[in-house]
Amino acid sequence: MKMFLAGQWVDKPQRIEVRHPWDDSVVDTVPQADASDVDRALAAAVEGAAQMRRTTGYQRYGWLMKAAELMEQRLEDLARTITLEEGKVLAESRFEVSRAAETIRLSAEEAKRLGAEVLPLDGAPGAEGKLGFTLRVPCGVVVAITPFNFPLNLVCHKLGPALAAGNAVVLKPASDTPLSALKMVEILLEAGVPPLAVACVTGSGGEVGRALCTDRRVRKISFTGSREVGEKICQMAGLKRVTMELGSNSPLVVMPDADLDKVVQATVTTGYANAGQVCISTQRVLAVGGVYEELLPRLQQEVEKITVGNPLEEGVRMGPMIRRQDAQRVCQWIQQAVEQGARVLTGGECQGAAVTPAVVADVSPQMRISCDELFGPAVGVSRVESIEEAIALANDSRYGLSAGIFTQNLDWALRFAREVDSGNIQINWGPQWRADLMPYGGLKESGMGKEGPRYAIDEMTELKTVVIHQLG
Ligand code: NAP
């Protein structure tokens, strides 16, 4: 495919190969942009932002609603594209497309609600006769940088709100998965979005990402990806607004009164979806007291039922990881844990870019599989003795994106919700649950700012204060 910038589909002699993680075959190629392409894209985006500022909420609502309709019509093609470039199984890709269409529809609705407030200025001394109000205005040029693991829905979580709010947006998708993003740009253009208001520049994060993040024409950067890259972007950004949606090593606490059937079901669903490559995957299960011994064989039995294979084949439950070296890293971390005293109950073997789903018992907090972000299909289980110890361990992380607890005890649940430093708390489910309309984002080094169209629009707009001084 070509990339889209300055209102045109653009090609380059240097191209990036997009490969299918399952068999390493080349799916397509995209242009390898450089800093000169970024310069062109941003110059056009400045013009696009001026055009978008003059559009009405109702126009932007119409474009985005039309885009959502086109996405649903092209669900199968988009789902296949996601599976080909990302490697998740088709059922998960179809679900991602339907969620992405919903994200765009939610953004469309917000385009009609960009309200602000009247200010009670007479509450200030000497302000009689003054009337104040705020105006919510778009940021102007928004840069969106996205990761590989949800190549359509996370793109929509940035493009939808940015356009709904009346910005121009320049997207840099992950180099492993640019095709879904480019197809989304095609859809937006077909739906009527002005061509200068959206661009998709394909190329390496190091070069293109840096050129985008350091440019003074950009007012807002919305980034989803790893903590390491997020930190680099914050250092480069200077005086820009930033939203950072970063990683995690999410815990799930299992209290002695938990319904173990539900715990097993939730752990399997939330620990191994997309081969564990979800920012809020269950990575650490902390089981309190005797429930630990009871849980292990039941979890092992269910995890052994997860079939691994070609993600394009219907019925396969788990596909490969994104790259062979990521699979090797996950297997190495499991091996390291074993050398430090952990036990592998099942899985943990590399087969090309795939890893067999693993359950690792007797995990201790200093093991890498517990304290770093694993981002792979393995869950580490540890025994703890009390709710106090479980909360302390849940918090013993630089991350704070999502955390779950299984219990019937309201006091334990509330205590967990209050004391665990995490942007999302799930009671009686694993950490991996999200409705696209809810405020979503991390605490601590999992990031700052929120997504979910209504909340992302707050981050992609600015407030002006207007005061009218009554003269008579
Ligand atoms: P990544 O390596 O951080 O890459 C993310 C994006 O940043 C890619 O587009 C990448 O481009 C670009 N990039 C790389 N270096 C850059 C630089 N120096 N300047 C600007 N941009 C740069 O992350 P990933 O491996 O794709 O995704 C996995 C990570 O994302 C995990 O940590 C996961 O937890 C996190 N994530 C978080 C959320 C959330 O909502 N909190 C959701 C999904 C994923 P290239 O591809 O060209 O390198």
Boltz pocket constraint, residues with backbone or C-beta under 6 A from the ligand:
constraints:
  - pocket:
      binder: B
      contacts: [[A, 145], [A, 146], [A, 147], [A, 148], [A, 149], [A, 150], [A, 154], [A, 172], [A, 173], [A, 174], [A, 175], [A, 176], [A, 203], [A, 204], [A, 205], [A, 206], [A, 208], [A, 209], [A, 210], [A, 213], [A, 224], [A, 225], [A, 226], [A, 227], [A, 229], [A, 230], [A, 232], [A, 233], [A, 244], [A, 245], [A, 246], [A, 247], [A, 248], [A, 278], [A, 279], [A, 280], [A, 373], [A, 375], [A, 401], [A, 442], [A, 446], [A, 447]]
      max_distance: 6.0
